[in-house]
């Protein structure tokens, strides 16, 4: 019975062992434990303990299972935490991306709006500056060179454009960067911020001194550039004269001298700019070093006593803001020189903008219903503003009736052109008055009056546009009106000879046209205005015979039915004038008709006689006639001439031919009054017959 019971117990134990193996699966450790258990049970004399083998077989798998389960829980928790952190990070990154996008958009808008505002400002400034310049009186241009004014319009406004677009935008950005960083620095630690700001007074003092120097040097630099621009403008606009006198080397030398002067100033500016940048950098890095030293001390104090000093993290944040401030100041220093240059340019620009034309403007300017053309000078005295010590007109008085032609003759420099300039009201008399139809010229509406006056100068100025635009420069006109004016000026035929006709471009100052063609275009430009008063400076001295005839014919046609003031160079013009006014040394020496003045044996007759006898030999020489005097030597321009003793100065006809081209307005006044010279001419018997 006993053996049977023992056997049953063993089988039960084996069954349990098999059950444990089934529970543990394929774990090798459980198999080894089972073998040990079997060995222990089968040892002779071993005490049978059923509970011990069961626990020894289960404890390791249980622990392992528990560890794995705990690990799974930890991993799940870690994954959950990571997912939560990732979601938070994503939110943070997305938030930062949104902020950066907004920042980029605002930066775009800032740059665009500031640039747009600057461009609009400079465009308006240039227009207003040009308007201010062209509205100045003529005296202003007598003392200001054209090249310098053009430099103000281009170079100075470009400096302002750069300052008001890119630089202002950058200034706005850096100022906000500095101010924002300083506010945060004060929030973090006021004492550290005070250490940083200790350099501000020193930097401000250095910047103020630097600014004064740069402002002065920038002005000189711009002035030298303006001088160089003026020289270039003069040389290029007169390039034919430069080349005809082989003056290229001289022009280059003068231009280079101005450029070298500006370069010397530029070197000083470069040194000053470099010194200022170095000063800013030194103090900026010095401030950072001071913050590091003082901040490090505060961090050490905090490590000894948490209630004092600052943490290392706070110092790191403060240093980052310090770098932002230092970077902002460094970039502002680079803008400082540009702003000082802009200040110098703006001074010159606003000086021109603020200047008012020195021309009398009545409170209620007059416009007459109709202008008849009656003109009167009453004791007019005048001095050019550019030559205040030299009085040009000294009590000039004369009257021109409606429809009359008055010829102004006299020695060069006597005041003939000045009288014409006063009639156009380029200047106002210092004393006396100029009356037009009984009204003082100063009280007439200037724009209205100038539309009633047309001028044809000796050297007409044409613009670099088409012939049509030049003819219609004074007013809006139809093609038919332009063509009609050109026909009256004998210009239609040669204009139609061009491939582009009236659309032909004449080039700068009309260089693509001949002298006679330019004269006829200028006459057409005057005729299309249908002026009541025509001011004419005869210009036939440089024309060939055919052009001279066409121009004179056009002039004669333009004079019909108008009041005409002509600076005469032709004897035929003077002979046909209703009145001849002889101007000598700023005064009216004589006045009357051609015949009346010849009968007086005065200045006018001596002028005529001197021109007629310019190439006739004196009796004492007994030689052949001398070479005809060039017109330039006798005031006649560039064409020489000689006359026969048979020339009739009363009629102005020589051997039945057209009167010669002579100048009645360009001898020297002192020569005209030299009686000894006149006696020499009178000793010529044949010449004496002409004047008796």
C-alpha positions in Angstrom: 0.0 0.0 0.0 2.8 2.3 0.9 4.6 1.8 -2.4 1.4 2.3 -4.3 0.8 5.6 -2.5 4.4 6.8 -3.2 4.0 5.9 -6.8 0.8 7.9 -7.1 2.4 10.9 -5.4 5.3 10.8 -7.9 2.9 10.7 -10.9 1.0 13.6 -9.4 4.2 15.6 -9.1 5.2 14.7 -12.6 1.9 15.8 -13.9 2.3 19.1 -12.1 5.8 19.4 -13.5 4.4 18.8 -17.0 1.7 21.4 -16.3 4.3 23.9 -15.2 6.3 23.3 -18.4 3.2 23.9 -20.3 2.6 27.1 -18.5 6.2 28.3 -19.0 6.2 27.4 -22.6 9.6 27.1 -24.2 11.6 28.8 -21.5 14.9 26.9 -21.1 15.3 28.1 -17.5 12.1 26.3 -16.5 13.2 23.1 -18.1 16.5 23.2 -16.2 14.5 23.9 -13.0 12.3 20.9 -13.7 15.3 18.6 -14.1 16.8 19.7 -10.9 13.5 19.1 -9.2 13.3 15.6 -10.6 16.8 14.8 -9.5 16.1 16.1 -6.0 13.0 14.0 -5.7 14.7 10.8 -7.0 17.6 11.1 -4.6 17.6 8.4 -2.0 16.7 9.6 1.4 15.4 12.9 0.1 12.5 14.5 2.0 9.6 15.0 -0.3 8.4 18.6 -0.2 5.8 19.3 -2.9 5.4 23.1 -2.3 9.1 23.9 -2.8 9.4 22.6 -6.3 6.3 24.5 -7.4 7.5 27.9 -6.1 11.0 27.5 -7.4 9.7 26.9 -10.9 7.4 30.0 -11.0 9.3 32.8 -9.2 11.7 33.8 -12.1 9.1 33.9 -14.9 6.8 35.9 -12.6 9.5 38.5 -11.9 10.4 38.6 -15.6 6.8 39.0 -16.5 6.4 41.8 -14.0 9.5 43.6 -15.3 8.4 43.3 -18.9 4.9 44.5 -17.9 6.4 47.5 -16.0 8.6 48.2 -19.0 5.7 48.2 -21.3 3.9 50.6 -19.0 7.0 52.8 -18.9 7.3 52.8 -22.7 3.7 53.6 -23.1 4.0 56.4 -20.7 7.2 57.7 -22.4 5.5 57.5 -25.8 2.6 59.4 -24.4 4.8 62.0 -22.9 6.9 62.2 -26.1 3.7 62.6 -28.2 2.5 65.3 -25.8 5.9 67.0 -26.0 5.9 66.6 -29.7 2.5 68.2 -30.0 3.7 71.0 -27.8 6.8 71.4 -29.9 4.8 71.4 -33.1 2.6 74.0 -31.6 5.7 76.0 -30.7 7.3 75.6 -34.0 4.1 76.5 -35.8 3.8 79.5 -33.6 7.3 80.6 -34.4 6.7 80.0 -38.1 3.6 82.1 -37.9 5.6 84.9 -36.1 8.4 84.7 -38.7 5.8 84.9 -41.6 4.2 87.9 -40.0 7.7 89.4 -39.5 8.6 88.7 -43.1 5.3 90.3 -44.3 5.8 93.4 -42.1 9.4 93.6 -43.3 8.2 93.5 -46.9 5.5 96.1 -46.2 8.0 98.3 -44.3 10.5 98.2 -47.1 7.9 98.7 -49.8 6.1 101.5 -48.0 9.2 103.4 -47.1 10.7 103.0 -50.6 7.4 104.0 -52.2 7.2 107.1 -49.9 10.8 108.0 -50.6 10.3 107.7 -54.4 7.2 109.8 -54.3 8.9 112.4 -52.1 11.9 112.6 -54.4 9.7 112.8 -57.5 7.7 115.6 -56.1 10.9 117.3 -54.8 12.5 117.1 -58.2 9.5 118.6 -59.9 9.2 121.4 -57.3 12.9 122.1 -57.5 12.8 122.3 -61.3 9.7 124.5 -61.1 11.4 126.8 -58.6 14.5 127.1 -60.8 12.8 127.9 -64.0 10.6 130.5 -62.3 13.5 132.5 -61.1 14.3 135.8 -62.8 16.9 136.0 -65.5 19.3 137.7 -63.1 19.5 134.5 -61.1 20.9 132.7 -64.1 23.5 135.4 -64.6 25.2 134.4 -61.4 24.4 130.7 -61.2 25.9 128.3 -63.7 23.7 125.9 -65.6 25.8 122.8 -64.7 25.6 123.5 -61.0 21.8 123.8 -61.2 21.6 120.6 -63.1 23.8 118.9 -60.4 21.3 120.1 -57.8 18.5 118.5 -59.8 20.3 115.2 -60.3 23.0 114.5 -57.7 21.6 116.2 -54.7 18.2 114.8 -55.2 19.7 111.3 -55.6 21.4 111.7 -52.3 18.1 112.6 -50.7 16.4 109.7 -52.5 18.8 107.2 -51.0 18.4 108.7 -47.5 14.6 108.7 -47.7 14.1 105.2 -49.0 16.6 102.5 -48.0 18.2 104.4 -45.1 15.0 105.6 -43.5 13.7 102.0 -43.6 16.8 100.6 -42.0 16.9 103.4 -39.5 13.3 102.6 -38.5 14.2 98.9 -38.1 17.4 99.4 -36.1 15.9 102.0 -33.8 13.0 99.6 -33.0 15.5 96.8 -32.5 17.6 98.9 -30.0 14.6 100.3 -28.1 13.0 96.9 -27.8 16.2 95.2 -26.6 16.8 98.0 -24.1 13.3 97.6 -22.7 13.8 93.8 -22.2 17.2 94.4 -20.7 15.8 96.8 -18.2 13.2 94.2 -17.4 15.9 91.6 -16.8 18.3 93.7 -14.8 18.4 97.5 -14.5 21.9 97.6 -13.1 23.4 95.7 -16.0 21.6 97.9 -18.4 23.0 101.0 -16.7 26.5 99.6 -17.3 25.7 99.2 -21.0 24.3 102.7 -21.3 27.3 104.3 -19.7 28.9 104.4 -23.1 26.1 106.4 -24.7 27.3 109.9 -23.7 30.8 109.2 -25.0 29.4 107.8 -28.3 27.0 110.7 -28.6 29.7 113.2 -28.2 31.9 111.5 -30.8 29.0 111.2 -33.2 28.1 114.9 -32.9 31.7 116.0 -33.6 31.9 113.5 -36.4 28.6 114.8 -37.8 29.8 118.4 -37.9 32.9 117.4 -39.8 31.1 115.1 -42.2 28.4 117.6 -42.9 31.0 120.2 -43.8 33.1 117.9 -45.9 30.1 116.4 -47.7 29.0 119.9 -48.7 32.5 120.6 -50.1 32.4 117.2 -51.9 29.1 117.9 -53.5 30.3 121.4 -54.5 33.3 120.0 -56.3 31.2 117.5 -58.0 28.9 120.3 -59.1 31.9 122.2 -60.5 33.0 119.1 -62.4 29.5 118.7 -63.7 29.4 122.3 -64.8 32.7 122.0 -66.6 31.5 118.9 -68.4 28.2 120.5 -69.4 30.0 123.5 -70.8 32.6 121.5 -72.7 30.1 119.0 -74.2 27.6 121.7 -75.1 30.4 123.6 -76.9 32.2 120.6 -78.2 32.6 122.1 -81.7 34.4 125.1 -80.3 36.5 122.8 -78.1 37.6 120.7 -81.1 38.1 123.6 -83.4 40.6 125.1 -81.0 42.0 121.6 -80.1 40.9 122.3 -76.5 40.2 118.7 -75.6 43.3 118.5 -73.4 42.5 121.7 -71.6 38.9 120.6 -71.0 40.1 117.2 -69.7 42.6 118.9 -67.4 40.1 121.3 -66.0 37.6 118.6 -65.4 40.2 116.3 -63.8 41.3 119.1 -61.5 37.7 119.3 -60.0 37.5 115.5 -59.8 40.9 115.3 -58.0 39.7 118.0 -55.5 36.6 115.9 -54.8 38.8 112.8 -54.5 40.9 114.5 -51.8 37.8 115.4 -49.9 36.6 111.8 -50.4 39.8 110.5 -48.8 39.2 112.6 -45.8 35.6 111.4 -45.6 36.8 107.8 -45.9 39.2 108.3 -43.0 36.5 109.9 -40.9 34.0 107.2 -41.7 36.5 104.5 -40.8 37.5 106.2 -37.6 33.8 106.5 -36.6 33.1 102.9 -37.4 36.2 101.9 -35.3 35.1 104.1 -32.4 31.6 102.6 -32.5 33.0 99.0 -32.6 35.4 99.7 -29.8 32.8 101.0 -27.4 30.3 98.3 -28.4 32.7 95.5 -27.7 33.8 97.4 -24.6 30.2 97.5 -23.4 29.9 93.8 -23.9 33.1 93.2 -22.0 31.8 95.4 -19.1 28.5 93.5 -19.1 30.4 90.2 -19.0 32.5 91.3 -16.1 29.8 92.8 -14.0 27.3 90.0 -15.0 29.9 87.4 -14.1 30.3 89.0 -10.7 26.5 88.9 -10.1 26.4 85.2 -11.2 29.2 84.4 -8.6 27.3 86.3 -5.9 24.2 84.2 -6.8 26.1 81.0 -6.4 27.2 82.1 -2.9 23.8 83.4 -1.9 20.7 82.6 -4.1 19.0 85.7 -2.8 21.6 88.0 -4.4 23.0 88.4 -8.0 21.6 86.8 -11.1 21.5 83.4 -12.6 23.7 82.3 -15.5 20.6 81.9 -17.7 19.6 85.5 -17.1 23.1 86.7 -17.9 23.0 84.7 -21.2 19.7 86.3 -22.1 21.0 89.7 -21.3 24.1 89.1 -23.4 22.0 88.2 -26.4 20.0 91.4 -26.0 23.3 93.3 -25.6 24.5 91.9 -28.9 21.3 93.1 -30.5 21.8 96.6 -29.2 25.5 96.6 -30.3 24.6 95.4 -33.7 21.9 98.1 -34.0 24.3 100.8 -33.1 27.0 99.5 -35.4 24.6 99.5 -38.3 23.3 103.0 -37.4 26.9 104.3 -37.5 27.1 103.2 -41.2 24.0 105.2 -41.9 25.1 108.3 -40.1 27.5 109.4 -42.8 24.8 109.0 -45.5 22.3 111.1 -43.4 24.9 113.8 -42.9 25.5 113.9 -46.7 21.7 114.1 -47.1 21.6 117.0 -44.7 24.2 118.9 -46.8 22.3 118.2 -50.0 19.0 119.2 -48.5 20.4 122.6 -47.4 21.3 123.4 -51.0 18.0 122.0 -52.3 15.8 123.9 -49.9 17.7 127.1 -50.4 16.6 126.9 -54.0 13.1 125.9 -53.1 12.7 128.7 -50.6 14.1 131.4 -53.0 11.5 133.7 -54.4 12.0 135.3 -57.8 13.2 138.8 -57.5 10.5 140.1 -59.8 7.7 142.5 -58.9 4.4 140.8 -58.9 1.3 143.0 -58.6 -1.5 142.0 -56.3 -4.0 142.4 -59.2 -2.1 142.0 -62.5 -3.8 143.7 -65.5 -4.8 142.2 -68.8 -5.8 144.6 -71.5 -8.7 143.9 -73.8 -6.5 144.4 -76.8 -2.8 145.3 -77.0 -2.1 148.0 -79.7 1.7 148.0 -79.3 2.4 151.5 -78.1 5.6 151.5 -76.2 7.4 154.2 -74.2 10.5 154.4 -72.1 10.5 157.1 -69.5 13.9 158.0 -68.0 14.9 154.4 -67.6 18.0 153.6 -65.6 19.2 150.1 -65.2 22.1 148.2 -63.7 22.7 144.5 -64.0 22.5 142.7 -60.7 25.7 140.8 -61.6 27.5 144.1 -62.3 26.1 146.5 -59.7 28.9 149.0 -60.2 28.3 149.5 -63.9 25.2 151.4 -64.9 24.1 150.2 -68.4 21.2 152.6 -69.1 21.3 156.2 -68.0 18.0 157.9 -68.3 16.8 156.4 -71.6 13.5 157.9 -73.0 11.8 157.2 -76.3 8.4 156.4 -77.7 7.2 153.9 -80.3 3.8 154.3 -81.9 1.5 151.5 -82.9 2.7 149.7 -85.9 6.0 151.5 -86.1 9.4 150.0 -86.7 12.2 151.4 -84.5 15.8 150.5 -85.2 18.3 150.5 -82.4 21.8 151.2 -83.5 25.0 152.1 -81.7 28.4 150.9 -80.6 28.7 147.5 -79.0 28.0 147.5 -75.3 25.9 150.7 -75.6 22.7 149.1 -74.2 20.7 147.9 -77.2 20.2 144.3 -76.1 19.5 145.6 -72.6 16.6 147.6 -73.9 15.1 144.5 -75.6 15.6 142.5 -72.4 13.7 145.2 -70.4 10.9 145.1 -72.9 10.6 141.3 -72.4 10.7 142.1 -68.7 13.6 139.8 -68.1 14.6 142.6 -65.7 12.9 145.6 -64.1 14.4 149.1 -64.3 16.1 150.5 -61.3 14.5 153.8 -62.0 11.9 155.1 -64.5 9.2 153.1 -66.1 8.3 151.3 -69.3 4.8 151.9 -70.5 2.8 149.6 -72.8 -0.5 151.1 -74.1 -0.3 153.6 -71.2 0.1 151.0 -68.5 3.3 150.4 -66.5 4.8 147.1 -67.8 5.3 145.9 -64.2 1.5 146.0 -63.5 0.6 143.8 -66.5 0.1 140.1 -66.1 3.5 138.8 -67.1 2.3 135.5 -68.7 -0.4 137.3 -70.7 2.0 140.0 -71.9 4.7 137.5 -73.0 2.1 135.8 -75.2 1.8 139.1 -77.0 5.5 139.5 -77.6 7.7 137.4 -79.9 11.5 137.4 -80.2 13.9 136.4 -82.9 17.4 136.4 -81.6 20.6 136.6 -83.6 21.5 133.1 -82.5 18.2 131.3 -82.2 17.9 128.4 -79.7 16.1 125.3 -80.9 15.3 122.4 -78.7 16.2 118.7 -79.3 12.8 117.8 -80.6 11.0 117.8 -84.0 10.7 120.9 -86.2 7.0 120.9 -85.6 7.4 121.0 -81.8 10.0 123.8 -82.1 7.6 125.9 -84.2 4.6 125.2 -81.9 6.7 125.8 -78.7 4.9 129.0 -77.8 1.4 127.6 -77.9 -0.7 124.7 -78.9 -1.2 124.8 -82.6 -2.7 122.6 -85.3 -0.7 121.1 -88.1 -2.2 123.6 -90.5 -1.2 126.6 -88.3 2.3 125.2 -88.1 2.6 124.7 -91.8 1.2 128.2 -92.5 3.8 129.8 -90.1 6.5 127.8 -91.8 5.4 129.0 -95.3 5.5 132.7 -94.1 9.0 132.1 -92.8 10.2 130.5 -96.0 10.8 127.3 -94.1 8.2 125.0 -95.6 10.2 124.0 -98.7 13.3 122.9 -96.9 11.3 121.1 -94.2 9.4 119.1 -96.8 12.8 118.2 -98.3 13.6 116.1 -95.2 12.5 112.5 -95.1 10.4 112.9 -92.0 9.2 116.4 -92.9 7.9 118.3 -89.8 8.7 115.4 -87.6 12.4 115.7 -88.3 14.5 115.9 -85.1 16.8 118.9 -85.2 19.3 117.7 -82.6 20.6 119.5 -79.6 20.4 123.2 -80.1 19.4 122.6 -83.7 22.8 121.2 -84.8 21.2 119.2 -87.7 20.1 122.4 -89.4 22.1 125.1 -91.1 22.2 128.6 -89.8 19.6 129.9 -92.3 17.3 127.0 -91.6 17.5 127.6 -87.8 16.7 131.3 -88.4 13.7 130.5 -90.5 12.4 128.0 -87.9 12.8 130.6 -85.2 10.9 133.2 -87.4 8.1 130.6 -87.8 8.0 130.1 -84.1 7.6 133.8 -83.6 4.9 134.1 -86.3 2.7 131.4 -84.9 2.3 133.4 -81.8 0.7 136.2 -83.8 2.5 138.8 -81.7 1.5 142.4 -81.3 5.1 143.4 -80.5 8.0 141.8 -82.4 11.6 142.0 -81.0 14.2 141.3 -83.6 18.0 141.1 -83.5 19.0 140.9 -87.1 21.1 137.9 -87.8 22.4 137.8 -91.3 26.1 138.1 -90.8 26.8 134.4 -90.9 24.6 133.4 -93.8 25.2 132.8 -97.5 23.6 135.0 -100.1 20.6 132.8 -100.8 19.9 132.1 -97.1 20.3 135.7 -96.3 17.7 136.6 -98.9 15.2 134.1 -97.7 15.7 135.1 -94.0 15.4 138.8 -94.8 12.3 138.2 -96.9 10.8 136.2 -94.0 11.7 139.0 -91.5 10.1 141.6 -93.8 7.0 139.6 -93.9 7.0 139.1 -90.1 7.2 142.9 -89.6 4.0 143.7 -91.4 1.3 145.1 -89.3 3.2 144.9 -86.0 5.2 147.1 -83.7 8.8 146.2 -84.3 11.9 146.9 -82.2 14.9 145.8 -84.2 18.6 145.8 -83.4 19.7 146.7 -86.9 22.8 145.6 -88.7 21.6 146.4 -92.3 21.5 149.8 -93.9 18.3 148.8 -95.7 16.6 148.0 -92.4 17.6 151.3 -90.9 16.5 153.2 -94.0 13.1 151.7 -93.8 12.6 152.3 -90.1 10.2 154.9 -88.9 12.6 155.9 -86.3 16.3 155.3 -85.6 17.5 155.4 -81.9 21.2 155.7 -81.5 22.4 154.2 -78.2 25.9 155.2 -77.0 27.3 154.5 -73.6 23.9 153.9 -72.1 22.3 157.1 -73.4 20.3 158.1 -76.4 22.9 160.0 -78.5 20.5 160.7 -81.4 17.0 159.9 -82.6 15.2 160.4 -85.9 14.8 159.0 -89.3 17.8 157.7 -91.4 17.8 160.9 -93.5 17.5 163.2 -90.5 20.4 161.6 -88.7 22.6 161.7 -91.8 21.9 165.4 -92.1 23.0 166.1 -88.5 26.6 164.9 -89.0 26.5 163.2 -85.6 27.3 159.8 -84.2 25.0 158.0 -86.6 26.7 159.5 -89.7 30.1 158.6 -88.4 29.0 155.0 -87.8 27.7 154.8 -91.4 30.8 156.5 -92.8 33.2 154.4 -90.9 31.6 151.2 -92.2 31.4 152.4 -95.8 35.1 153.5 -95.8 36.5 150.5 -93.9 38.2 149.2 -97.0 38.9 152.4 -98.8 42.5 153.7 -99.0 43.5 157.1 -97.5 44.9 159.7 -99.9 48.2 159.8 -98.1 49.0 156.2 -98.6 48.6 156.2 -102.4 48.3 152.4 -102.2 45.8 150.0 -103.4 42.7 149.5 -101.3 43.5 147.6 -98.2 42.1 144.3 -97.3 38.5 144.7 -96.3 38.1 144.7 -92.6 36.4 141.7 -91.2 33.0 142.3 -89.7 34.2 141.3 -86.3 36.7 144.1 -86.2 34.1 146.6 -87.1 31.2 145.1 -85.2 29.6 143.5 -88.3 30.0 139.9 -87.3 32.2 137.7 -89.6 31.7 138.9 -93.2 34.2 141.4 -94.8 33.0 143.9 -97.3 34.3 146.8 -99.3 32.3 149.6 -100.9 32.7 151.7 -104.0 32.8 155.5 -103.8 29.7 155.5 -105.9 27.7 154.0 -103.0 24.7 156.3 -102.1 24.3 156.2 -98.3 21.0 158.1 -98.6 19.3 155.5 -100.7 21.3 152.5 -99.5 21.8 151.3 -103.1 25.2 150.6 -104.6 25.3 150.4 -108.4 21.7 149.3 -108.5 22.4 146.3 -106.3 21.0 145.4 -102.9 22.6 147.4 -100.0 25.6 145.8 -98.4 25.6 144.1 -95.1 26.9 146.7 -92.6 26.8 147.0 -88.9 25.4 150.1 -87.3 25.7 148.8 -83.9 29.1 147.5 -83.1 31.9 150.0 -83.3 33.7 151.3 -80.2 32.1 154.4 -78.8 35.4 156.1 -78.3 36.3 155.6 -82.0 33.0 157.0 -83.1 33.8 160.3 -81.4 37.3 160.6 -82.8 37.1 163.7 -85.0 40.7 163.2 -86.2 39.7 159.9 -87.8 36.8 161.5 -89.5 39.0 164.2 -90.9 41.1 161.6 -92.5 38.1 160.2 -94.2 36.9 163.6 -95.3 40.3 164.2 -96.9 39.4 161.6 -99.4 37.7 163.8 -102.1 35.4 161.1 -103.4 34.2 160.1 -100.0 33.5 163.7 -99.1 31.2 163.8 -102.1 29.1 161.0 -100.5 28.3 162.9 -97.4 27.7 166.4 -98.9 
